[in-house]
Amino acid sequence: MSTQTDKKIALITGASRGLGAALAEHLAATGWHVVALGRTMGALEELDDRIKAKGGSATLAALDITVDDAMRHLCRDIHERWGHLDLWAHMAIHAPPMSPADHVALKDWEKCVAINIRATGFLIPMVAPLLRAATTRATALFVDDPTASGKFMGAYGASKAAQMALARAWQDESAKTGPRVLVEPVAAMPTGTRARFHPGEDRAGLTPCKVEAERLAGLL
């Protein structure tokens, strides 16, 4: 892998599909070098093809964010290749099947905790030094889901709320020292996550991921 020192470096966790993929594609097309992390190599390769078709560049990382050693190696590799990050966009999320709170399967709850809460709490201390090493003030971006509550969404809602609590605490703590932490509500999009909670929904009125990615990129 080459060292793209002439470009800003963005790490996108959860980049294989949905909003993460759309943001990766948009940033790469506008001059960023994207480190795209996801569990599915096939989806990452498809993303890489779209990025290259637009003249952009990406480094693919087919990794599971719940594996601590894999995340340690990734952060070390980023440090050794580029020395810093200009952006961390954390898009990785687990959406379990809808279920009453008293019927949530333990395996679904544990996966929510592992991906939505524990991995976020583990990654913040790992990524923060890379963001602080940037020559200009770097940004960590988290997305809030205004619909993450209500009947049959207890596991997802509880774990998403915990993730947002972590992000907002970091936001307040780093307001003066950096990095800049953005916690941004996003529009309803035709993603796999939303489809789990709204099966059969007419998707015509939803905001395309590409449009929402462009809006988020504008905040950077």
Summary of the structure (lengths in Angstrom):
residues: 220
radius of gyration: 16.8
end to end distance: 25.8
largest distance: 52.9
contacts: 699
relative contact order: 0.15
helix: 49%
strand: 16%
